[in-house]
Amino acid sequence: MNDTLVPRLPLGDVVADIVDVVTKSGKDVFAAVKTGFLAAYEPLEILFTTPPAWTIILVIAALAWWVKGWRLGVGSAAGLVLVAAVDQWDNAMATLALVVLASVVAIILAVPLGIWAARSDRVSAVVRPVLDLMQTMPAFVYLIPTVVVFLTGVVPGLVATIIFALAPGVRFTELGIRQVDPEVVEAGHAFGATEGRILRQIQLPLALPTIMAGVNQVIMLSLSMVVIAGLTGAPGLGRDVVAALTRVNVSLGVEAGLSVVILAMILDRVTAALADRAPVARALARS
């Protein structure tokens, strides 16, 4: 019973009813979405888990060496060898497949939305409070409607991860484009360039370092949410983290948690180094 002067607002019940209606009316759509995500995830998981561990380690180490240098390459290889040594390799690769797919989908959605918000103040005014809500909502809350709609398994974890990681991609894209010098854009207009050409050849290249910072944040949030998505039965390190928590298994928790940290460090350093290799970033570094 509510003893306060303010009557109870059944907001949660209203949202639950809406989710129930949407779930029933969009059953075929959600089934198609689930099928599509599974069709995209399963080949990725096979790609990362089927080859011998040393092959993946060499590929990732070579990529890290190319983008940053030998220190990052050697450090990445050592970290991945440690993951294999604690018998978390298959889980780590399943987690990596989830992160890659969720990040790609989130970026595909976030960048166009950020561009639209940067070019329209009305769109920005609508998008910003929605992004504020998305970023402040507890991560576990995202799992509830996705489990209701998609039940358990990899798909609810993927959908929750995409929604959770979307906000920084939109924000950084909008910020990067809005920070482009208006005089440079005016010069493009003066030479008769179309809006599309200005976006492709002026605004996006100049905003690329900021957009890549957003991509980095999308990947980091995806990794953190994929671990939480282990609660829905999603494969990977999150499942072992949840199992360690429920069984109070310290050794399993340490091994799975350390593997998450190693993956996060590698992904963070590689994406940050890719941002530094952008032509605009190199020009700014030389100036």
Sine and cosine of phi, psi and omega as CSV:
sin_phi,cos_phi,sin_psi,cos_psi,sin_omega,cos_omega
0.00,0.00,0.68,-0.74,0.00,-1.00
-1.00,-0.06,0.93,-0.38,-0.04,-1.00
-1.00,0.00,-0.05,1.00,-0.02,-1.00
-0.98,0.21,0.20,-0.98,-0.01,-1.00
-0.96,0.29,-0.36,0.93,-0.03,-1.00
-1.00,0.04,0.83,-0.56,0.01,-1.00
-0.92,0.39,0.49,-0.87,-0.03,-1.00
-0.93,0.36,0.73,-0.68,0.07,-1.00
-0.99,-0.17,0.91,-0.41,-0.07,-1.00
-0.98,0.19,0.83,0.55,-0.05,-1.00
-0.89,0.45,-0.68,0.74,0.00,-1.00
-0.88,0.47,-0.64,0.77,0.02,-1.00
-0.91,0.42,-0.62,0.78,0.01,-1.00
-0.90,0.44,-0.72,0.70,0.01,-1.00
-0.90,0.44,-0.65,0.76,0.02,-1.00
-0.88,0.47,-0.65,0.76,0.04,-1.00
-0.91,0.43,-0.64,0.77,0.02,-1.00
-0.90,0.45,-0.71,0.70,0.02,-1.00
-0.87,0.49,-0.64,0.77,0.01,-1.00
-0.90,0.44,-0.69,0.73,0.01,-1.00
-0.91,0.42,-0.71,0.70,-0.01,-1.00
-0.89,0.45,-0.65,0.76,-0.01,-1.00
-0.89,0.47,-0.69,0.72,-0.03,-1.00
-0.95,0.30,-0.66,0.75,-0.05,-1.00
-0.97,0.26,-0.49,0.87,-0.03,-1.00
-0.97,-0.26,0.48,0.88,-0.07,-1.00
-0.84,0.54,-0.70,0.71,-0.02,-1.00
-0.92,0.38,-0.64,0.77,0.01,-1.00
-0.90,0.44,-0.72,0.69,-0.02,-1.00
-0.91,0.42,-0.56,0.83,0.06,-1.00
-0.90,0.43,-0.64,0.77,0.03,-1.00
-0.92,0.38,-0.65,0.76,0.04,-1.00
-0.88,0.47,-0.69,0.72,0.01,-1.00
-0.88,0.48,-0.70,0.72,0.02,-1.00
-0.89,0.46,-0.66,0.75,0.01,-1.00
-0.90,0.44,-0.69,0.72,0.01,-1.00
-0.91,0.41,-0.65,0.76,0.04,-1.00
-0.90,0.43,-0.63,0.77,0.02,-1.00
-0.91,0.42,-0.50,0.86,0.03,-1.00
-0.99,0.12,-0.58,0.82,-0.08,-1.00
-0.97,0.24,-0.68,0.74,-0.12,-0.99
-0.87,0.49,-0.69,0.73,0.07,-1.00
-0.90,0.44,-0.58,0.81,0.04,-1.00
-0.90,0.44,-0.69,0.72,0.01,-1.00
-0.89,0.46,-0.67,0.75,0.04,-1.00
-0.89,0.45,-0.65,0.76,-0.01,-1.00
-0.87,0.49,-0.63,0.77,-0.06,-1.00
-1.00,0.05,-0.48,0.88,-0.11,-0.99
-0.99,-0.14,-0.39,0.92,-0.07,-1.00
-0.97,0.26,-0.73,0.69,-0.03,-1.00
-0.89,0.45,0.38,-0.92,0.09,-1.00
-0.85,0.52,0.51,-0.86,-0.06,-1.00
-0.84,0.54,-0.62,0.78,-0.06,-1.00
-0.90,0.43,-0.48,0.88,0.02,-1.00
-0.92,0.40,-0.74,0.67,0.02,-1.00
-0.90,0.44,-0.65,0.76,0.01,-1.00
-0.87,0.49,-0.70,0.71,0.00,-1.00
-0.91,0.42,-0.65,0.76,0.00,-1.00
-0.90,0.43,-0.74,0.67,-0.02,-1.00
-0.92,0.39,-0.64,0.76,0.03,-1.00
-0.90,0.44,-0.64,0.77,0.03,-1.00
-0.91,0.42,-0.65,0.76,0.05,-1.00
-0.89,0.46,-0.71,0.71,0.01,-1.00
-0.90,0.45,-0.64,0.77,0.03,-1.00
-0.89,0.46,-0.67,0.75,-0.04,-1.00
-0.92,0.40,-0.67,0.74,-0.10,-1.00
-0.99,0.16,-0.45,0.89,-0.11,-0.99
-0.76,-0.65,-0.63,0.78,-0.05,-1.00
0.63,-0.78,0.05,-1.00,-0.12,-0.99
-0.92,0.39,-0.51,0.86,-0.01,-1.00
-0.89,0.46,-0.73,0.69,0.02,-1.00
-0.92,0.39,-0.60,0.80,0.03,-1.00
-0.89,0.46,-0.74,0.67,0.00,-1.00
-0.92,0.39,-0.65,0.76,0.01,-1.00
-0.90,0.44,-0.64,0.77,0.03,-1.00
-0.90,0.43,-0.69,0.73,0.02,-1.00
-0.88,0.47,-0.69,0.72,-0.01,-1.00
-0.90,0.44,-0.66,0.75,0.02,-1.00
-0.89,0.45,-0.69,0.73,-0.01,-1.00
-0.94,0.35,-0.56,0.83,0.09,-1.00
-0.89,0.47,-0.63,0.78,0.04,-1.00
-0.90,0.43,-0.64,0.77,0.05,-1.00
-0.87,0.50,-0.70,0.72,0.03,-1.00
-0.92,0.40,-0.58,0.82,-0.05,-1.00
-0.92,0.38,-0.50,0.87,0.02,-1.00
-1.00,-0.05,0.24,0.97,0.10,-1.00
0.89,0.45,0.64,0.77,0.05,-1.00
-0.88,-0.48,0.32,0.95,-0.12,-0.99
-0.91,0.42,-0.78,0.63,-0.04,-1.00
-0.88,0.47,-0.66,0.75,0.04,-1.00
-0.90,0.45,-0.66,0.75,-0.01,-1.00
-0.90,0.43,-0.64,0.77,0.00,-1.00
-0.94,0.33,-0.58,0.81,0.09,-1.00
-0.90,0.43,-0.65,0.76,0.07,-1.00
-0.90,0.43,-0.67,0.75,0.02,-1.00
-0.88,0.47,-0.65,0.76,0.05,-1.00
-0.89,0.46,-0.67,0.74,0.05,-1.00
-0.89,0.46,-0.70,0.71,-0.02,-1.00
-0.90,0.43,-0.70,0.72,-0.02,-1.00
-0.88,0.47,-0.74,0.67,-0.03,-1.00
-0.91,0.41,-0.73,0.68,-0.01,-1.00
-0.89,0.46,-0.65,0.76,-0.02,-1.00
-0.92,0.39,-0.67,0.74,0.00,-1.00
-0.88,0.48,-0.73,0.68,0.00,-1.00
-0.90,0.43,-0.68,0.73,0.00,-1.00
-0.89,0.46,-0.65,0.76,0.00,-1.00
-0.93,0.37,-0.65,0.76,0.03,-1.00
-0.87,0.50,-0.59,0.81,0.03,-1.00
-0.99,0.17,-0.62,0.78,-0.16,-0.99
-0.96,0.28,-0.68,0.74,-0.10,-1.00
-0.90,0.44,-0.76,0.65,0.06,-1.00
-0.87,0.49,-0.62,0.78,0.02,-1.00
-0.91,0.41,-0.63,0.77,0.05,-1.00
-0.91,0.42,-0.63,0.78,0.06,-1.00
-0.89,0.45,-0.70,0.71,0.01,-1.00
-0.88,0.47,-0.68,0.73,0.01,-1.00
-0.92,0.40,-0.56,0.83,0.01,-1.00
-0.94,0.34,-0.48,0.88,-0.05,-1.00
-1.00,-0.08,-0.08,1.00,-0.02,-1.00
-0.62,-0.78,0.89,-0.46,0.03,-1.00
-0.91,0.40,-0.53,0.85,0.02,-1.00
-0.91,0.41,-0.70,0.71,0.04,-1.00
-0.89,0.46,-0.67,0.74,0.01,-1.00
-0.88,0.48,-0.66,0.75,0.00,-1.00
-0.90,0.43,-0.52,0.86,0.03,-1.00
-0.99,0.16,-0.64,0.77,-0.11,-0.99
-0.96,0.30,-0.61,0.79,-0.12,-0.99
-0.85,0.53,-0.78,0.63,0.02,-1.00
-0.89,0.45,-0.53,0.85,0.05,-1.00
-0.91,0.41,-0.67,0.74,0.04,-1.00
-0.91,0.41,-0.62,0.79,0.07,-1.00
-0.85,0.52,-0.70,0.71,0.02,-1.00
-0.89,0.45,-0.69,0.73,-0.03,-1.00
-0.90,0.44,-0.61,0.80,-0.06,-1.00
-0.99,0.17,-0.41,0.91,-0.02,-1.00
-0.99,-0.12,-0.27,0.96,0.03,-1.00
-0.91,0.41,0.76,-0.65,0.05,-1.00
-0.83,0.56,0.64,-0.77,-0.11,-0.99
-0.87,0.49,-0.58,0.82,-0.04,-1.00
-0.90,0.43,-0.45,0.89,-0.05,-1.00
-0.91,0.42,-0.53,0.85,-0.01,-1.00
-0.90,0.43,-0.43,0.90,-0.05,-1.00
-0.96,0.29,-0.45,0.89,-0.11,-0.99
-0.90,0.44,-0.85,0.53,-0.02,-1.00
-0.92,0.40,-0.52,0.86,0.00,-1.00
-0.94,0.35,-0.57,0.82,0.07,-1.00
-0.94,0.35,-0.61,0.80,0.04,-1.00
-0.88,0.47,-0.67,0.75,-0.08,-1.00
-0.99,0.16,-0.72,0.70,-0.14,-0.99
-0.95,-0.32,0.09,1.00,-0.04,-1.00
0.90,0.45,-0.67,-0.75,-0.06,-1.00
-0.93,-0.36,0.16,-0.99,0.01,-1.00
0.90,-0.43,-0.36,-0.93,-0.11,-0.99
-0.97,0.26,-0.56,0.83,-0.14,-0.99
-0.92,0.39,-0.74,0.67,0.04,-1.00
-0.86,0.51,-0.59,0.80,0.07,-1.00
-0.90,0.44,-0.66,0.75,0.02,-1.00
-0.89,0.45,-0.74,0.67,-0.04,-1.00
-0.89,0.45,-0.70,0.71,0.02,-1.00
-0.88,0.47,-0.62,0.78,0.00,-1.00
-0.91,0.41,-0.67,0.74,0.01,-1.00
-0.88,0.47,-0.72,0.69,0.00,-1.00
-0.89,0.45,-0.69,0.72,-0.05,-1.00
-0.91,0.42,-0.59,0.81,-0.10,-1.00
-1.00,-0.01,-0.07,1.00,-0.14,-0.99
-0.94,0.35,-0.62,0.78,-0.20,-0.98
-0.84,0.54,-0.78,0.63,-0.03,-1.00
-0.89,0.45,-0.51,0.86,0.05,-1.00
-0.90,0.44,-0.66,0.75,0.03,-1.00
-0.92,0.38,-0.74,0.67,-0.06,-1.00
-0.88,0.48,-0.74,0.67,-0.07,-1.00
-0.93,0.36,-0.57,0.82,0.05,-1.00
-0.91,0.42,-0.73,0.69,0.04,-1.00
-0.88,0.48,-0.70,0.71,0.00,-1.00
-0.88,0.48,-0.72,0.70,-0.04,-1.00
-0.88,0.48,-0.68,0.74,-0.02,-1.00
-0.95,0.31,-0.62,0.78,0.01,-1.00
-0.93,0.37,-0.41,0.91,-0.01,-1.00
-0.99,0.12,-0.15,0.99,0.05,-1.00
-0.89,0.45,0.72,-0.70,-0.05,-1.00
-0.83,0.55,0.86,-0.51,0.00,-1.00
-0.85,0.52,-0.48,0.88,0.00,-1.00
-0.92,0.39,-0.55,0.84,0.04,-1.00
-0.93,0.37,-0.65,0.76,0.05,-1.00
-0.91,0.41,-0.65,0.76,0.04,-1.00
-0.88,0.48,-0.63,0.78,0.04,-1.00
-0.89,0.45,-0.63,0.78,0.06,-1.00
-0.88,0.47,-0.68,0.74,0.05,-1.00
-0.89,0.45,-0.63,0.78,-0.03,-1.00
-0.90,0.45,-0.52,0.85,0.02,-1.00
-1.00,0.05,0.11,0.99,0.09,-1.00
1.00,0.09,0.30,0.96,0.00,-1.00
-0.95,0.30,0.60,-0.80,0.05,-1.00
-0.97,0.23,0.23,-0.97,0.01,-1.00
-0.88,0.48,-0.65,0.76,0.01,-1.00
-0.90,0.44,-0.65,0.76,0.01,-1.00
-0.94,0.35,-0.61,0.79,0.06,-1.00
-0.89,0.46,-0.66,0.75,0.02,-1.00
-0.90,0.43,-0.73,0.69,-0.08,-1.00
-0.95,0.30,-0.65,0.76,-0.17,-0.99
-0.97,-0.23,-0.21,0.98,-0.01,-1.00
-0.85,-0.52,-0.87,0.48,-0.15,-0.99
-0.93,0.36,-0.76,0.64,-0.03,-1.00
-0.90,0.43,-0.70,0.71,0.05,-1.00
-0.87,0.49,-0.65,0.76,0.00,-1.00
-0.95,0.32,-0.50,0.87,-0.01,-1.00
-1.00,0.03,-0.07,1.00,-0.13,-0.99
-0.84,0.54,-0.68,0.74,0.03,-1.00
-0.86,0.51,-0.65,0.76,0.03,-1.00
-0.93,0.36,-0.65,0.76,0.03,-1.00
-0.89,0.46,-0.64,0.77,0.02,-1.00
-0.91,0.41,-0.54,0.84,0.11,-0.99
-0.89,0.45,-0.61,0.79,0.08,-1.00
-0.91,0.41,-0.64,0.77,0.05,-1.00
-0.87,0.49,-0.67,0.74,0.05,-1.00
-0.85,0.53,-0.70,0.71,0.01,-1.00
-0.92,0.39,-0.61,0.80,0.06,-1.00
-0.86,0.51,-0.71,0.71,-0.02,-1.00
-0.91,0.41,-0.68,0.73,0.00,-1.00
-0.90,0.44,-0.69,0.73,0.03,-1.00
-0.92,0.39,-0.59,0.81,0.05,-1.00
-0.88,0.48,-0.68,0.73,-0.01,-1.00
-0.90,0.43,-0.68,0.73,0.00,-1.00
-0.91,0.42,-0.63,0.78,-0.03,-1.00
-0.97,0.25,-0.55,0.84,0.02,-1.00
-0.88,0.47,-0.58,0.81,0.05,-1.00
-0.91,0.41,-0.71,0.70,0.03,-1.00
-0.89,0.45,-0.55,0.84,-0.01,-1.00
-0.91,0.42,-0.16,0.99,0.12,-0.99
-0.85,0.53,-0.38,0.93,0.05,-1.00
-0.91,0.42,-0.42,0.91,0.00,-1.00
-1.00,0.00,0.01,1.00,-0.03,-1.00
1.00,-0.06,0.17,0.98,0.04,-1.00
-0.91,0.43,0.62,-0.78,-0.04,-1.00
-0.96,0.29,0.24,-0.97,0.08,-1.00
0.93,-0.38,-0.30,-0.95,-0.06,-1.00
-0.91,0.42,-0.50,0.87,0.00,-1.00
-0.86,0.51,-0.59,0.81,0.00,-1.00
-0.90,0.44,-0.66,0.76,0.02,-1.00
-0.95,0.32,-0.56,0.83,0.06,-1.00
-0.89,0.46,-0.71,0.70,0.03,-1.00
-0.89,0.45,-0.68,0.73,0.02,-1.00
-0.89,0.46,-0.65,0.76,0.03,-1.00
-0.90,0.44,-0.60,0.80,0.01,-1.00
-0.93,0.36,-0.71,0.71,-0.06,-1.00
-0.94,0.34,-0.52,0.85,-0.01,-1.00
-0.99,-0.10,-0.07,1.00,-0.11,-0.99
0.81,0.59,0.74,0.67,-0.03,-1.00
-0.99,-0.13,0.99,-0.14,-0.09,-1.00
-0.90,0.43,-0.70,0.72,-0.07,-1.00
-0.89,0.45,-0.70,0.71,0.02,-1.00
-0.90,0.43,-0.65,0.76,0.02,-1.00
-0.89,0.46,-0.66,0.75,0.01,-1.00
-0.91,0.42,-0.71,0.71,-0.03,-1.00
-0.91,0.41,-0.71,0.70,0.02,-1.00
-0.93,0.37,-0.67,0.74,0.01,-1.00
-0.90,0.44,-0.67,0.75,0.03,-1.00
-0.89,0.45,-0.61,0.79,0.03,-1.00
-0.91,0.42,-0.63,0.78,0.07,-1.00
-0.88,0.47,-0.70,0.71,0.00,-1.00
-0.87,0.48,-0.69,0.72,-0.01,-1.00
-0.89,0.46,-0.73,0.69,0.06,-1.00
-0.86,0.52,-0.69,0.72,-0.02,-1.00
-0.88,0.47,-0.69,0.72,-0.02,-1.00
-0.90,0.43,-0.67,0.74,-0.01,-1.00
-0.90,0.43,-0.75,0.66,-0.02,-1.00
-0.89,0.46,-0.64,0.77,0.00,-1.00
-0.90,0.43,-0.74,0.67,-0.05,-1.00
-0.92,0.38,-0.63,0.77,-0.04,-1.00
-0.93,0.36,-0.72,0.69,-0.01,-1.00
-0.92,0.38,-0.60,0.80,0.06,-1.00
-0.90,0.44,-0.63,0.78,0.03,-1.00
-0.93,0.38,-0.60,0.80,0.06,-1.00
-0.89,0.46,-0.63,0.78,0.05,-1.00
-0.89,0.45,-0.62,0.78,-0.01,-1.00
-0.93,0.36,-0.36,0.93,0.00,-1.00
-1.00,0.09,-0.09,1.00,0.04,-1.00
-0.89,0.47,0.61,-0.80,-0.04,-1.00
-0.82,0.57,-0.65,0.76,-0.02,-1.00
-0.91,0.41,-0.68,0.73,0.01,-1.00
-0.89,0.46,-0.63,0.77,0.03,-1.00
-0.91,0.41,-0.65,0.76,0.00,-1.00
-0.90,0.43,-0.65,0.76,0.01,-1.00
-0.92,0.38,-0.57,0.82,0.01,-1.00
-0.92,0.38,-0.56,0.83,-0.01,-1.00
-0.98,0.21,-0.40,0.92,-0.08,-1.00
-0.99,0.17,0.00,0.00,0.00,0.00
